[in-house]
Amino acid sequence: MHLHLNPSDARTVVERGWAELHGLSGSMVPASYVLVYSPRDREDLNAVTRILEATLDWATGKPTVG
């Protein structure tokens, strides 16, 4: 999935291996635009669900915790 995350969240998901920066990130799309990998099992699905929630929070202006 292609998602636009809060910059600190984007950095975290890339560092943890859940995503990579989009090839156009920082040029034609925002610098925190990422490609999130498909889940392979239930644990991955839980992580992707949390990433999607973070994306929704960022898009709707909901304050982040931590």
Backbone torsions as a table, in degrees:
resi	resn	phi	psi	omega
1	MET	NA	143.3	173.4
2	HIS	-96.3	124.1	-176.4
3	LEU	-135.9	149.1	173.2
4	HIS	-105.0	114.2	-177.1
5	LEU	-109.7	163.4	167.2
6	ASN	-55.8	138.9	-177.1
7	PRO	-53.0	-39.5	179.6
8	SER	-69.9	-35.8	176.1
9	ASP	-67.2	-40.5	178.3
10	ALA	-59.8	-44.8	179.1
11	ARG	-60.2	-43.2	-178.8
12	THR	-64.1	-48.0	-177.3
13	VAL	-67.2	-32.7	176.4
14	VAL	-69.0	-45.9	-179.8
15	GLU	-61.5	-34.2	-178.5
16	ARG	-85.9	-1.6	175.3
17	GLY	83.2	15.8	179.2
18	TRP	-88.3	-15.3	-174.8
19	ALA	-158.1	173.0	171.4
20	GLU	-135.8	155.6	176.4
21	LEU	-64.7	140.4	177.3
22	HIS	-62.1	147.2	-178.6
23	GLY	-58.9	-26.3	178.7
24	LEU	-100.9	6.7	-178.7
25	SER	-56.9	127.6	178.9
26	GLY	89.5	-8.1	177.7
27	SER	-118.0	-73.4	-178.9
28	MET	-92.2	-16.0	177.2
29	VAL	-131.1	164.1	-179.3
30	PRO	-55.8	152.1	-177.1
31	ALA	-63.5	-20.7	-179.9
32	SER	-103.8	29.7	176.9
33	TYR	-88.7	123.5	-173.6
34	VAL	-125.8	162.5	171.5
35	LEU	-109.3	112.1	-179.1
36	VAL	-89.9	132.8	-178.1
37	TYR	-71.7	151.8	177.8
38	SER	-68.1	141.5	177.6
39	PRO	-71.4	143.2	179.9
40	ARG	-105.3	-20.1	-178.6
41	ASP	-153.6	-176.7	-176.1
42	ARG	-61.5	-40.0	179.7
43	GLU	-62.5	-45.0	176.8
44	ASP	-62.2	-41.0	180.0
45	LEU	-61.3	-40.3	177.2
46	ASN	-62.9	-40.9	178.8
47	ALA	-65.7	-44.4	180.0
48	VAL	-64.4	-36.8	176.4
49	THR	-61.2	-42.5	177.9
50	ARG	-65.7	-36.8	177.8
51	ILE	-65.6	-42.6	177.5
52	LEU	-62.2	-40.2	177.3
53	GLU	-62.1	-40.8	178.3
54	ALA	-64.1	-38.0	178.0
55	THR	-63.6	-44.9	178.4
56	LEU	-62.7	-41.7	177.7
57	ASP	-60.3	-44.5	-179.6
58	TRP	-63.3	-44.7	-177.6
59	ALA	-67.5	-31.1	-177.3
60	THR	-98.4	0.4	177.5
61	GLY	77.6	15.6	178.2
62	LYS	-69.2	132.4	179.5
63	PRO	-60.8	141.9	178.1
64	THR	-92.0	153.9	178.8
65	VAL	-105.9	129.8	176.1
66	GLY	78.2	NA	NA
